[in-house]
Amino acid sequence: MPRPTPAQLVYGSCTVICSTLAMLLLSQTSSGIGIAVIALAALGLGLLVAMTVPLPGPRTVAQSQPTPTAPPEVRVPAHRETVAAATAEPVREPTAP
């Protein structure tokens, strides 16, 4: 069972306190059994509220438009020819007089 988040603890605690006060004021009970029933009902309601708070999930990036997929790239091997080294004399630049 995962640990409760701070938001779940706060929502649950506030629900227990507020619902207990509201039920005690509305019912105007003064018996011990009535107060115990109201306290248990408030705890159950607080637990329900705490468990229904959405848990943080992995963030996903929303895309407004789907990206088109490119067709698969076809690779053709290049034909390479070897060139024999030139046997002629190297070219020399004429010197300026």
Secondary structure, 3 states (H helix, E strand, C coil): CCCCCHHHHHHHHHHHHHHHHHHHHHHCCCCHHHHHHHHHHHHHHHHHHHHHCCCCCCCCCCCCCCCCCCCCCCCCCCCCCCCCCCCCCCCCCCCCC
